[in-house]
């Protein structure tokens, strides 16, 4: 597995790179946003650990440009720990968000969890269907009546997978967090933002959702109206 580490703090980039190498990953590094995009295109990493405060092109824009083309898993690793920053990162398509300072063991665990969720085409099961929706897990894309609706990030794909498997059942926020991120790896605010992103991709009108229902005080359910 190859990881791209993007951080303008050279000492910290070395720490992150050393941590990942000890975990068995091949590591390439970049110290500004433009170089990060060049390395992503030339090296085809399996995962990206991305700082936000970068010269030439900030991490927000790096993430946005990658998401326009591909679903390479992205973990944002940054000192910016405000709720607005976390929400922005998840909206742009980050698969996880870690606030510095961080534990090397936690970083490795989060990298492994994100890679498990993203999976590989060879190990991915066949398409899932619920109502008129079909989820192609190998391509991370959703169709309705054979018409492509959207490409999904690995995190969105994982969330929709568990909702489709349990269509018609109300799943608690805690159970969804455990399944999508792993125990203790996320909170309800992160789940809410992921639900928001998914609704924008599968609902006819996301302002009045009929497919992905919120059950106040309990959790969420994929209804028969999909």
Z-matrix of the N, CA and C atoms (Angstrom, degrees):
N
C 1 1.458
C 2 1.530 1 109.25
N 3 1.325 2 115.76 1 139.79
C 4 1.463 3 120.65 2 -178.92
C 5 1.529 4 109.96 3 -114.55
N 6 1.349 5 115.76 4 134.11
C 7 1.457 6 121.56 5 178.69
C 8 1.525 7 109.72 6 -117.36
N 9 1.337 8 116.03 7 139.14
C 10 1.455 9 122.33 8 173.06
C 11 1.523 10 107.60 9 -104.01
N 12 1.337 11 116.70 10 118.91
C 13 1.466 12 122.73 11 179.15
C 14 1.521 13 107.97 12 -102.38
N 15 1.336 14 116.51 13 124.22
C 16 1.472 15 121.39 14 -177.02
C 17 1.520 16 108.74 15 -122.47
N 18 1.333 17 116.79 16 109.88
C 19 1.470 18 121.64 17 179.43
C 20 1.516 19 108.10 18 -159.47
N 21 1.347 20 117.41 19 135.47
C 22 1.461 21 120.01 20 179.90
C 23 1.522 22 112.29 21 -83.77
N 24 1.321 23 117.63 22 -9.53
C 25 1.463 24 122.39 23 173.63
C 26 1.533 25 106.74 24 -84.55
N 27 1.322 26 116.65 25 103.84
C 28 1.461 27 120.17 26 -172.41
C 29 1.525 28 112.17 27 -62.96
N 30 1.326 29 116.77 28 -38.07
C 31 1.461 30 119.43 29 -179.93
C 32 1.518 31 110.91 30 -65.93
N 33 1.325 32 116.27 31 -43.04
C 34 1.462 33 119.60 32 -179.93
C 35 1.529 34 110.87 33 -68.99
N 36 1.331 35 116.41 34 -38.11
C 37 1.463 36 119.51 35 176.99
C 38 1.523 37 110.30 36 -60.09
N 39 1.331 38 116.18 37 -37.46
C 40 1.467 39 119.83 38 177.63
C 41 1.526 40 111.13 39 -65.92
N 42 1.336 41 116.92 40 -39.80
C 43 1.471 42 120.52 41 178.65
C 44 1.524 43 110.65 42 -63.07
N 45 1.330 44 115.84 43 -46.84
C 46 1.466 45 120.04 44 179.83
C 47 1.530 46 110.13 45 -63.13
N 48 1.324 47 116.33 46 -43.80
C 49 1.468 48 120.39 47 -179.74
C 50 1.523 49 111.15 48 -62.83
N 51 1.348 50 116.70 49 -42.54
C 52 1.461 51 121.03 50 179.05
C 53 1.526 52 110.38 51 -62.99
N 54 1.335 53 116.08 52 -42.39
C 55 1.464 54 120.71 53 178.97
C 56 1.523 55 111.19 54 -59.67
N 57 1.317 56 116.32 55 -44.52
C 58 1.466 57 120.33 56 -178.42
C 59 1.526 58 111.38 57 -71.05
N 60 1.320 59 117.07 58 -37.74
C 61 1.473 60 119.08 59 177.85
C 62 1.526 61 110.82 60 -63.55
N 63 1.325 62 116.43 61 -40.62
C 64 1.464 63 119.70 62 177.29
C 65 1.521 64 111.16 63 -63.48
N 66 1.344 65 115.94 64 -26.85
C 67 1.459 66 120.39 65 177.27
C 68 1.516 67 113.09 66 -83.34
N 69 1.327 68 117.14 67 0.70
C 70 1.457 69 120.62 68 175.27
C 71 1.518 70 115.19 69 99.12
N 72 1.338 71 117.26 70 9.96
C 73 1.465 72 120.65 71 -177.43
C 74 1.528 73 111.12 72 -94.59
N 75 1.320 74 115.62 73 144.74
C 76 1.457 75 121.02 74 166.27
C 77 1.519 76 106.54 75 -80.06
N 78 1.325 77 117.58 76 135.46
C 79 1.467 78 120.53 77 -173.36
C 80 1.518 79 110.79 78 -124.39
N 81 1.335 80 115.15 79 133.87
C 82 1.462 81 121.69 80 166.92
C 83 1.521 82 106.57 81 -120.83
N 84 1.330 83 117.01 82 151.80
C 85 1.458 84 120.57 83 -174.26
C 86 1.523 85 111.56 84 -127.61
N 87 1.336 86 114.21 85 155.35
C 88 1.460 87 121.95 86 173.41
C 89 1.521 88 107.25 87 -144.25
N 90 1.347 89 116.53 88 148.35
C 91 1.458 90 119.62 89 -173.81
C 92 1.527 91 113.08 90 -119.86
N 93 1.311 92 116.92 91 8.56
C 94 1.462 93 121.33 92 171.55
C 95 1.527 94 108.25 93 -150.89
N 96 1.326 95 115.87 94 165.32
C 97 1.459 96 120.15 95 -172.85
C 98 1.517 97 114.77 96 -65.42
N 99 1.324 98 117.06 97 -40.09
C 100 1.461 99 119.65 98 -178.76
C 101 1.531 100 111.54 99 -67.03
N 102 1.329 101 115.67 100 -41.68
C 103 1.466 102 119.02 101 177.33
C 104 1.519 103 110.71 102 -65.23
N 105 1.332 104 116.16 103 -34.85
C 106 1.467 105 120.18 104 178.21
C 107 1.525 106 110.86 105 -59.16
N 108 1.326 107 117.14 106 -44.49
C 109 1.463 108 120.38 107 179.22
C 110 1.531 109 110.91 108 -65.86
N 111 1.323 110 116.29 109 -39.07
C 112 1.471 111 119.56 110 178.39
C 113 1.523 112 110.76 111 -63.75
N 114 1.352 113 117.14 112 -43.43
C 115 1.462 114 120.86 113 179.77
C 116 1.525 115 110.86 114 -67.18
N 117 1.324 116 116.49 115 -37.52
C 118 1.469 117 119.97 116 178.16
C 119 1.528 118 110.32 117 -60.70
N 120 1.322 119 116.87 118 -44.01
C 121 1.457 120 120.73 119 -178.90
C 122 1.530 121 111.86 120 -69.64
N 123 1.328 122 117.05 121 -39.46
C 124 1.469 123 119.88 122 -174.43
C 125 1.525 124 113.12 123 -84.46
N 126 1.333 125 117.51 124 -30.21
C 127 1.463 126 121.16 125 -173.32
C 128 1.529 127 113.94 126 -100.44
N 129 1.335 128 117.85 127 -18.26
C 130 1.469 129 122.59 128 -178.40
C 131 1.534 130 112.18 129 47.82
N 132 1.339 131 117.42 130 60.57
C 133 1.464 132 119.88 131 -177.97
C 134 1.529 133 111.38 132 -68.28
N 135 1.340 134 115.28 133 156.50
C 136 1.464 135 121.04 134 176.55
C 137 1.515 136 111.70 135 -80.98
N 138 1.346 137 117.09 136 -23.08
C 139 1.460 138 121.62 137 179.96
C 140 1.523 139 109.09 138 -155.00
N 141 1.337 140 116.44 139 152.68
C 142 1.463 141 122.29 140 179.74
C 143 1.530 142 108.73 141 -124.00
N 144 1.332 143 116.27 142 130.01
C 145 1.465 144 121.88 143 171.70
C 146 1.526 145 105.96 144 -106.42
N 147 1.330 146 115.95 145 113.05
C 148 1.468 147 121.58 146 -162.56
C 149 1.519 148 112.38 147 -122.25
N 150 1.336 149 116.89 148 122.09
C 151 1.461 150 122.01 149 170.50
C 152 1.528 151 108.54 150 -78.98
N 153 1.328 152 116.65 151 161.15
C 154 1.465 153 120.33 152 -179.23
C 155 1.529 154 111.97 153 -98.38
N 156 1.330 155 117.50 154 -40.53
C 157 1.463 156 120.91 155 -175.60
C 158 1.524 157 109.73 156 -85.64
N 159 1.327 158 115.25 157 85.08
C 160 1.467 159 121.37 158 -175.84
C 161 1.525 160 110.72 159 -118.82
N 162 1.327 161 117.68 160 148.42
C 163 1.469 162 119.61 161 172.44
C 164 1.530 163 111.70 162 -74.63
N 165 1.318 164 114.64 163 160.48
C 166 1.472 165 124.58 164 176.60
C 167 1.524 166 113.46 165 71.02
N 168 1.328 167 117.63 166 -45.97
C 169 1.471 168 121.73 167 179.15
C 170 1.523 169 106.24 168 -155.12
N 171 1.344 170 117.69 169 122.14
C 172 1.463 171 117.56 170 -174.99
C 173 1.531 172 111.65 171 -76.10
N 174 1.332 173 114.80 172 168.59
C 175 1.455 174 120.29 173 -176.39
C 176 1.511 175 113.92 174 -62.78
N 177 1.342 176 117.49 175 -32.17
C 178 1.463 177 120.36 176 176.65
C 179 1.528 178 110.08 177 -56.77
N 180 1.340 179 114.89 178 -49.12
C 181 1.465 180 119.71 179 -176.14
C 182 1.525 181 111.22 180 -70.63
N 183 1.326 182 117.22 181 -35.91
C 184 1.466 183 119.97 182 176.19
C 185 1.527 184 109.54 183 -59.61
N 186 1.325 185 116.39 184 -47.48
C 187 1.471 186 120.94 185 179.34
C 188 1.523 187 110.76 186 -61.50
N 189 1.326 188 116.48 187 -45.21
C 190 1.468 189 120.08 188 -178.04
C 191 1.524 190 111.48 189 -60.48
N 192 1.328 191 116.86 190 -44.49
C 193 1.467 192 120.35 191 -178.02
C 194 1.529 193 111.64 192 -67.05
N 195 1.313 194 116.58 193 -38.74
C 196 1.466 195 119.08 194 178.26
C 197 1.525 196 109.98 195 -65.74
N 198 1.328 197 116.73 196 -42.95
C 199 1.462 198 120.23 197 -177.98
C 200 1.526 199 112.51 198 -65.71
N 201 1.322 200 117.86 199 -23.56
C 202 1.463 201 119.83 200 175.92
C 203 1.523 202 111.66 201 -68.95
N 204 1.343 203 116.63 202 -19.64
C 205 1.455 204 120.11 203 -174.52
C 206 1.520 205 114.32 204 -117.62
N 207 1.339 206 117.45 205 -26.61
C 208 1.453 207 118.15 206 -168.28
C 209 1.521 208 110.94 207 -158.23
N 210 1.342 209 115.85 208 166.06
C 211 1.456 210 122.08 209 -179.75
C 212 1.530 211 112.29 210 -109.21
N 213 1.327 212 117.92 211 26.96
C 214 1.455 213 120.34 212 176.38
C 215 1.527 214 109.68 213 -51.32
N 216 1.337 215 118.92 214 125.63
C 217 1.471 216 119.86 215 -179.45
C 218 1.526 217 111.98 216 -57.77
N 219 1.331 218 116.16 217 137.09
C 220 1.458 219 122.52 218 -178.18
C 221 1.526 220 109.36 219 -128.82
N 222 1.332 221 116.07 220 127.37
C 223 1.461 222 121.98 221 170.95
C 224 1.523 223 107.38 222 -111.23
N 225 1.329 224 117.11 223 121.65
C 226 1.456 225 120.28 224 175.18
C 227 1.524 226 108.38 225 -85.12
N 228 1.339 227 116.64 226 127.66
C 229 1.465 228 123.93 227 -179.18
C 230 1.516 229 106.62 228 -124.71
N 231 1.345 230 117.54 229 107.64
C 232 1.456 231 120.32 230 -166.39
C 233 1.524 232 111.45 231 -153.79
N 234 1.330 233 116.14 232 160.84
C 235 1.468 234 121.05 233 174.27
C 236 1.516 235 110.81 234 -80.09
N 237 1.317 236 117.64 235 -11.72
C 238 1.468 237 121.15 236 -175.33
C 239 1.526 238 109.26 237 -82.05
N 240 1.355 239 114.75 238 97.19
C 241 1.452 240 119.90 239 -173.36
C 242 1.518 241 114.76 240 -107.04
N 243 1.334 242 117.79 241 11.56
C 244 1.453 243 120.07 242 178.74
C 245 1.522 244 111.86 243 -68.76
N 246 1.332 245 116.39 244 153.57
C 247 1.463 246 120.26 245 -178.80
C 248 1.521 247 111.49 246 -59.29
N 249 1.336 248 117.36 247 -39.82
C 250 1.466 249 120.27 248 -179.73
C 251 1.529 250 111.10 249 -62.42
N 252 1.348 251 116.18 250 -37.74
C 253 1.462 252 119.97 251 178.94
C 254 1.526 253 110.81 252 -66.36
N 255 1.341 254 116.16 253 -44.26
C 256 1.464 255 120.29 254 179.79
C 257 1.521 256 110.65 255 -62.25
N 258 1.334 257 115.70 256 -44.55
C 259 1.466 258 120.29 257 178.80
C 260 1.519 259 110.85 258 -61.01
N 261 1.337 260 116.23 259 -43.57
C 262 1.468 261 120.50 260 179.68
C 263 1.521 262 110.93 261 -61.61
N 264 1.336 263 116.33 262 -43.46
C 265 1.458 264 119.91 263 179.93
C 266 1.513 265 112.58 264 -60.91
N 267 1.329 266 116.19 265 -43.96
C 268 1.462 267 119.69 266 -179.70
C 269 1.521 268 111.68 267 -69.86
N 270 1.322 269 116.72 268 -36.11
C 271 1.462 270 119.63 269 177.19
C 272 1.525 271 111.58 270 -62.62
N 273 1.329 272 116.06 271 -35.23
C 274 1.463 273 120.00 272 -179.68
C 275 1.525 274 112.48 273 -75.50
N 276 1.344 275 115.84 274 -11.56
C 277 1.461 276 118.44 275 175.49
C 278 1.508 277 115.94 276 111.39
N 279 1.349 278 117.53 277 10.78
C 280 1.462 279 119.24 278 175.52
C 281 1.527 280 109.60 279 -63.46
N 282 1.326 281 116.08 280 144.46
C 283 1.459 282 121.24 281 -179.64
C 284 1.519 283 112.13 282 -88.49
N 285 1.319 284 117.32 283 -19.40
C 286 1.456 285 121.87 284 176.76
C 287 1.517 286 107.72 285 -160.49
N 288 1.348 287 115.53 286 163.17
C 289 1.459 288 120.98 287 -175.71
C 290 1.522 289 106.96 288 -142.36
N 291 1.335 290 117.04 289 117.45
C 292 1.460 291 122.32 290 -178.72
C 293 1.524 292 108.62 291 -118.93
N 294 1.349 293 115.24 292 131.84
C 295 1.461 294 120.48 293 -179.41
C 296 1.527 295 109.32 294 -96.55
N 297 1.325 296 116.10 295 131.45
C 298 1.465 297 121.34 296 174.86
C 299 1.534 298 109.35 297 -72.64
N 300 1.340 299 119.62 298 148.98
C 301 1.468 300 128.08 299 -3.46
C 302 1.529 301 110.98 300 -71.51
N 303 1.325 302 116.09 301 156.50
C 304 1.449 303 120.72 302 -174.48
C 305 1.523 304 110.18 303 -132.45
N 306 1.297 305 115.72 304 158.53
C 307 1.461 306 121.58 305 174.66
C 308 1.526 307 108.75 306 -89.95
N 309 1.333 308 118.93 307 129.41
C 310 1.473 309 120.05 308 176.97
C 311 1.523 310 112.49 309 -54.74
N 312 1.333 311 117.63 310 -39.23
C 313 1.468 312 120.68 311 179.10
C 314 1.524 313 110.33 312 -64.51
N 315 1.346 314 116.19 313 -39.97
C 316 1.464 315 119.37 314 178.68
C 317 1.524 316 110.61 315 -66.24
N 318 1.329 317 116.72 316 -40.82
C 319 1.460 318 119.73 317 179.06
C 320 1.521 319 110.43 318 -59.26
N 321 1.325 320 117.62 319 -47.28
C 322 1.460 321 120.62 320 179.15
C 323 1.519 322 111.22 321 -60.71
N 324 1.346 323 116.01 322 -42.34
C 325 1.472 324 119.46 323 179.81
C 326 1.514 325 111.02 324 -62.96
N 327 1.336 326 116.84 325 -39.84
C 328 1.463 327 120.00 326 -178.97
C 329 1.525 328 110.50 327 -70.17
N 330 1.333 329 117.66 328 -39.68
C 331 1.464 330 120.97 329 176.79
C 332 1.522 331 109.69 330 -59.86
N 333 1.324 332 116.63 331 -47.10
C 334 1.466 333 120.58 332 -179.09
C 335 1.522 334 111.33 333 -63.34
N 336 1.346 335 116.65 334 -39.21
C 337 1.462 336 120.11 335 179.72
C 338 1.525 337 111.24 336 -65.06
N 339 1.334 338 116.92 337 -42.67
C 340 1.467 339 120.63 338 179.21
C 341 1.531 340 110.28 339 -64.47
N 342 1.321 341 117.14 340 -41.70
C 343 1.462 342 119.82 341 179.44
C 344 1.525 343 111.45 342 -66.73
N 345 1.335 344 117.14 343 -36.44
C 346 1.471 345 119.18 344 176.60
C 347 1.521 346 110.20 345 -63.22
N 348 1.334 347 116.24 346 -41.35
C 349 1.469 348 119.37 347 -179.14
C 350 1.525 349 111.32 348 -66.78
N 351 1.345 350 116.19 349 -38.13
C 352 1.463 351 118.44 350 -177.81
C 353 1.518 352 110.97 351 -72.54
N 354 1.345 353 116.55 352 -31.61
C 355 1.457 354 120.94 353 176.00
C 356 1.521 355 112.31 354 62.91
N 357 1.333 356 115.43 355 -169.33
C 358 1.467 357 121.69 356 176.37
C 359 1.509 358 107.87 357 -136.60
N 360 1.330 359 115.43 358 153.77
C 361 1.470 360 119.25 359 -175.62
C 362 1.523 361 111.37 360 -58.94
N 363 1.355 362 117.02 361 -34.21
C 364 1.457 363 119.83 362 -176.37
C 365 1.513 364 112.77 363 -68.98
N 366 1.365 365 116.36 364 -25.84
C 367 1.457 366 119.65 365 -176.42
C 368 1.520 367 112.70 366 -105.27
N 369 1.315 368 117.28 367 0.51
C 370 1.455 369 120.54 368 -175.28
C 371 1.518 370 111.45 369 -83.92
N 372 1.352 371 117.52 370 134.66
C 373 1.462 372 119.68 371 178.48
C 374 1.525 373 111.61 372 -68.64
N 375 1.337 374 114.58 373 173.03
C 376 1.454 375 120.13 374 -178.28
C 377 1.516 376 112.82 375 -67.89
N 378 1.347 377 117.28 376 177.90
C 379 1.458 378 122.02 377 -177.92
C 380 1.528 379 112.23 378 -60.13
N 381 1.326 380 115.63 379 148.35
C 382 1.459 381 122.84 380 174.68
C 383 1.520 382 108.46 381 -108.73
N 384 1.329 383 116.57 382 144.12
C 385 1.465 384 120.83 383 178.74
C 386 1.522 385 109.76 384 -127.34
N 387 1.329 386 114.32 385 144.10
C 388 1.462 387 121.98 386 174.23
C 389 1.519 388 106.74 387 -150.12
N 390 1.340 389 116.76 388 112.79
C 391 1.456 390 119.77 389 -174.13
C 392 1.517 391 109.34 390 61.96
N 393 1.320 392 115.89 391 -128.28
C 394 1.469 393 120.08 392 -179.86
C 395 1.523 394 112.62 393 -91.76
N 396 1.344 395 117.24 394 0.54
C 397 1.458 396 121.05 395 -178.57
C 398 1.526 397 111.32 396 -91.02
N 399 1.317 398 116.14 397 141.37
C 400 1.462 399 121.81 398 172.88
C 401 1.521 400 107.99 399 -131.45
N 402 1.328 401 115.70 400 128.23
C 403 1.455 402 122.23 401 179.73
C 404 1.521 403 109.30 402 -106.23
N 405 1.324 404 116.40 403 119.02
C 406 1.463 405 122.30 404 175.11
C 407 1.526 406 106.94 405 -93.85
N 408 1.338 407 115.82 406 102.54
C 409 1.458 408 120.67 407 -174.54
C 410 1.523 409 112.33 408 -69.52
N 411 1.323 410 117.00 409 -28.63
C 412 1.464 411 118.81 410 -178.54
C 413 1.526 412 111.80 411 -73.15
N 414 1.329 413 116.45 412 -29.11
C 415 1.467 414 120.40 413 -178.07
C 416 1.526 415 112.16 414 -106.78
N 417 1.328 416 117.40 415 -4.58
C 418 1.462 417 121.92 416 -177.74
C 419 1.535 418 111.05 417 54.28
N 420 1.339 419 115.49 418 51.14
C 421 1.453 420 118.30 419 178.02
C 422 1.525 421 110.20 420 -138.26
N 423 1.330 422 114.68 421 152.38
C 424 1.461 423 121.84 422 -175.95
C 425 1.524 424 109.28 423 -119.48
N 426 1.321 425 116.10 424 135.64
C 427 1.455 426 121.21 425 177.56
C 428 1.517 427 109.63 426 -124.05
N 429 1.329 428 115.71 427 155.42
C 430 1.470 429 122.20 428 172.87
C 431 1.517 430 106.62 429 -128.72
N 432 1.346 431 115.45 430 119.43
C 433 1.463 432 121.20 431 -178.78
C 434 1.534 433 110.31 432 52.14
N 435 1.325 434 116.13 433 46.45
C 436 1.471 435 124.13 434 177.62
C 437 1.524 436 114.62 435 68.65
N 438 1.329 437 116.97 436 8.90
C 439 1.466 438 120.12 437 176.82
C 440 1.527 439 108.75 438 -105.63
N 441 1.331 440 116.16 439 126.97
C 442 1.454 441 120.74 440 -178.79
C 443 1.523 442 110.13 441 -65.18
N 444 1.344 443 114.65 442 123.74
C 445 1.464 444 119.51 443 176.56
C 446 1.522 445 111.37 444 -90.59
N 447 1.339 446 115.91 445 -48.82
C 448 1.460 447 118.58 446 -174.74
C 449 1.515 448 110.89 447 -168.73
N 450 1.334 449 114.22 448 157.73
C 451 1.459 450 121.37 449 165.81
C 452 1.527 451 106.72 450 -86.33
N 453 1.322 452 116.72 451 142.37
C 454 1.453 453 121.66 452 -179.90
C 455 1.525 454 110.41 453 -111.21
N 456 1.326 455 115.83 454 150.31
C 457 1.459 456 119.40 455 168.69
C 458 1.529 457 107.49 456 -74.09
N 459 1.339 458 118.18 457 161.76
C 460 1.462 459 119.13 458 177.18
C 461 1.524 460 113.22 459 -55.61
N 462 1.325 461 117.14 460 -36.57
C 463 1.457 462 120.68 461 179.65
C 464 1.528 463 111.26 462 -67.53
N 465 1.326 464 116.89 463 -44.02
C 466 1.465 465 120.47 464 177.03
C 467 1.521 466 110.95 465 -63.20
N 468 1.324 467 116.50 466 -39.41
C 469 1.459 468 121.35 467 179.63
C 470 1.524 469 110.89 468 -63.84
N 471 1.328 470 116.39 469 -41.10
C 472 1.458 471 121.20 470 179.30
C 473 1.522 472 111.05 471 -64.82
N 474 1.320 473 117.23 472 -41.92
C 475 1.464 474 121.26 473 178.95
C 476 1.523 475 111.01 474 -64.58
N 477 1.336 476 116.53 475 -46.58
C 478 1.455 477 119.32 476 -179.19
C 479 1.522 478 111.12 477 -65.75
N 480 1.322 479 116.93 478 -34.33
C 481 1.467 480 120.42 479 178.34
C 482 1.523 481 111.37 480 -58.48
N 483 1.328 482 117.54 481 -49.95
C 484 1.468 483 119.89 482 -176.94
C 485 1.524 484 111.09 483 -69.56
N 486 1.335 485 117.37 484 -32.66
C 487 1.468 486 120.07 485 176.87
C 488 1.526 487 111.15 486 -68.48
N 489 1.331 488 117.32 487 -39.54
C 490 1.464 489 120.51 488 -179.76
C 491 1.525 490 111.38 489 -69.67
N 492 1.324 491 116.37 490 -38.88
C 493 1.463 492 119.46 491 178.18
C 494 1.527 493 110.85 492 -62.07
N 495 1.336 494 115.26 493 -31.96
C 496 1.466 495 120.73 494 -177.87
C 497 1.527 496 111.83 495 -110.85
N 498 1.335 497 117.46 496 34.33
C 499 1.464 498 120.60 497 -177.47
C 500 1.526 499 111.16 498 -54.47
N 501 1.330 500 115.46 499 135.25
C 502 1.464 501 121.57 500 179.61
C 503 1.512 502 113.40 501 89.49
N 504 1.329 503 118.09 502 -13.45
C 505 1.459 504 121.45 503 178.58
C 506 1.525 505 109.40 504 -100.08
N 507 1.323 506 116.12 505 146.94
C 508 1.455 507 121.22 506 175.50
C 509 1.523 508 108.20 507 -88.58
N 510 1.324 509 116.15 508 120.93
C 511 1.455 510 121.90 509 179.36
C 512 1.520 511 109.29 510 -104.01
N 513 1.317 512 116.87 511 131.33
C 514 1.458 513 119.95 512 -179.28
C 515 1.521 514 110.60 513 -67.56
N 516 1.332 515 115.14 514 156.68
C 517 1.459 516 119.98 515 177.43
C 518 1.526 517 110.35 516 -59.29
N 519 1.330 518 116.25 517 -40.05
C 520 1.469 519 120.36 518 -178.64
C 521 1.530 520 111.54 519 -62.96
N 522 1.334 521 116.93 520 -42.14
C 523 1.465 522 119.24 521 -178.62
C 524 1.528 523 110.99 522 -68.54
N 525 1.327 524 116.71 523 -36.15
C 526 1.464 525 120.03 524 177.68
C 527 1.528 526 110.97 525 -66.64
N 528 1.325 527 116.25 526 -42.96
C 529 1.468 528 120.08 527 178.00
C 530 1.524 529 110.33 528 -60.13
N 531 1.331 530 116.59 529 -45.82
C 532 1.469 531 120.41 530 -179.46
C 533 1.525 532 111.43 531 -60.89
N 534 1.329 533 116.46 532 -39.88
C 535 1.461 534 120.26 533 -176.75
C 536 1.524 535 111.97 534 -76.11
N 537 1.329 536 116.60 535 -39.75
C 538 1.464 537 120.11 536 -173.28
C 539 1.531 538 111.87 537 -82.96
N 540 1.335 539 117.11 538 -46.87
C 541 1.466 540 120.33 539 -177.45
C 542 1.526 541 113.33 540 -101.08
N 543 1.330 542 115.79 541 -32.57
C 544 1.453 543 121.15 542 -170.20
C 545 1.524 544 109.30 543 109.83
N 546 1.338 545 117.84 544 151.97
C 547 1.468 546 121.28 545 -176.90
C 548 1.521 547 112.85 546 -55.04
N 549 1.344 548 115.58 547 127.09
C 550 1.452 549 121.19 548 176.72
C 551 1.505 550 115.64 549 74.55
N 552 1.334 551 117.89 550 7.43
C 553 1.460 552 120.88 551 -174.69
C 554 1.535 553 113.41 552 -93.88
N 555 1.335 554 118.50 553 -6.15
C 556 1.461 555 121.03 554 -178.43
C 557 1.521 556 108.57 555 -155.51
N 558 1.333 557 115.67 556 176.32
C 559 1.464 558 120.30 557 178.05
C 560 1.527 559 109.26 558 -132.33
N 561 1.341 560 115.75 559 -179.96
C 562 1.464 561 120.24 560 -175.40
C 563 1.525 562 112.23 561 -66.11
N 564 1.340 563 117.02 562 -30.81
C 565 1.470 564 119.07 563 178.19
C 566 1.525 565 110.89 564 -65.68
N 567 1.332 566 117.12 565 -40.41
C 568 1.460 567 120.53 566 177.70
C 569 1.518 568 110.75 567 -66.11
N 570 1.342 569 116.41 568 -40.14
C 571 1.468 570 119.58 569 177.47
C 572 1.524 571 110.37 570 -63.51
N 573 1.311 572 117.22 571 -42.71
C 574 1.475 573 121.01 572 -179.28
C 575 1.524 574 110.85 573 -59.14
N 576 1.328 575 117.03 574 -41.08
C 577 1.456 576 119.82 575 179.04
C 578 1.527 577 111.80 576 -68.60
N 579 1.326 578 116.57 577 -35.49
C 580 1.464 579 119.77 578 178.06
C 581 1.523 580 110.51 579 -68.18
N 582 1.338 581 117.20 580 -39.68
C 583 1.463 582 121.74 581 175.33
C 584 1.527 583 109.81 582 -59.88
N 585 1.331 584 115.94 583 -43.83
C 586 1.472 585 121.09 584 179.50
C 587 1.524 586 111.06 585 -59.38
N 588 1.339 587 116.27 586 -45.76
C 589 1.468 588 120.14 587 179.13
C 590 1.517 589 111.68 588 -62.47
N 591 1.334 590 116.26 589 -42.75
C 592 1.461 591 120.01 590 -178.04
C 593 1.527 592 110.93 591 -67.12
N 594 1.314 593 116.69 592 -40.04
C 595 1.479 594 119.72 593 177.79
C 596 1.523 595 111.09 594 -58.81
N 597 1.306 596 116.43 595 -40.82
C 598 1.466 597 119.34 596 -179.48
C 599 1.524 598 112.40 597 -62.59
N 600 1.322 599 116.58 598 -18.52
C 601 1.462 600 120.38 599 -177.55
C 602 1.531 601 113.21 600 -100.39
N 603 1.342 602 117.97 601 -24.34
C 604 1.462 603 118.19 602 -174.14
C 605 1.524 604 114.24 603 -114.61
N 606 1.333 605 117.66 604 -18.21
C 607 1.463 606 119.73 605 -177.90
C 608 1.526 607 111.19 606 -84.52
N 609 1.316 608 116.73 607 145.93
C 610 1.465 609 121.38 608 172.35
C 611 1.523 610 109.26 609 -64.35
N 612 1.340 611 116.14 610 -42.58
C 613 1.462 612 122.70 611 176.68
C 614 1.529 613 106.89 612 -137.08
N 615 1.329 614 116.79 613 103.32
C 616 1.466 615 120.23 614 -174.17
C 617 1.527 616 112.67 615 -67.64
N 618 1.346 617 117.59 616 -17.39
C 619 1.467 618 119.97 617 178.69
C 620 1.527 619 111.50 618 -75.10
N 621 1.336 620 116.65 619 -22.14
C 622 1.476 621 121.19 620 175.25
C 623 1.533 622 107.91 621 -130.71
N 624 1.328 623 116.71 622 73.42
C 625 1.470 624 120.34 623 -174.60
C 626 1.519 625 113.03 624 -64.38
N 627 1.335 626 115.92 625 134.73
C 628 1.463 627 121.97 626 176.62
C 629 1.527 628 111.12 627 -118.12
N 630 1.315 629 116.28 628 -20.35
C 631 1.456 630 121.10 629 -175.90
C 632 1.530 631 111.57 630 -90.67
N 633 1.308 632 117.11 631 -52.30
C 634 1.460 633 122.48 632 -179.08
C 635 1.522 634 108.15 633 -103.51
N 636 1.313 635 115.10 634 102.47
C 637 1.466 636 121.78 635 -170.27
C 638 1.524 637 111.67 636 -97.76
N 639 1.347 638 115.51 637 138.07
C 640 1.461 639 121.52 638 170.80
C 641 1.518 640 108.79 639 -91.72
N 642 1.320 641 116.34 640 128.06
C 643 1.466 642 121.74 641 175.49
C 644 1.522 643 106.54 642 -106.46
N 645 1.344 644 118.21 643 102.57
C 646 1.465 645 121.42 644 -172.46
C 647 1.530 646 112.61 645 -52.90
N 648 1.326 647 114.32 646 133.15
C 649 1.446 648 120.28 647 177.51
C 650 1.516 649 115.10 648 77.69
N 651 1.344 650 117.12 649 -3.60
C 652 1.468 651 119.98 650 -177.61
C 653 1.530 652 110.89 651 -122.93
N 654 1.326 653 116.77 652 -66.21
C 655 1.458 654 119.23 653 -176.93
C 656 1.511 655 111.98 654 171.47
N 657 1.338 656 115.98 655 -132.24
C 658 1.463 657 120.67 656 -173.43
C 659 1.528 658 110.40 657 -139.99
N 660 1.338 659 114.00 658 156.38
C 661 1.462 660 119.13 659 -179.63
C 662 1.521 661 109.51 660 -146.55
N 663 1.343 662 115.11 661 143.28
C 664 1.458 663 121.02 662 171.75
C 665 1.536 664 106.54 663 -93.17
N 666 1.323 665 116.36 664 116.95
C 667 1.463 666 120.81 665 -172.41
C 668 1.526 667 112.00 666 -87.68
N 669 1.332 668 115.31 667 177.07
C 670 1.469 669 119.86 668 178.03
C 671 1.514 670 112.26 669 -77.50
N 672 1.341 671 117.77 670 -4.50
C 673 1.476 672 121.58 671 -178.23
C 674 1.519 673 112.66 672 -81.12
N 675 1.336 674 117.64 673 5.92
C 676 1.467 675 120.23 674 176.95
C 677 1.520 676 110.67 675 -77.59
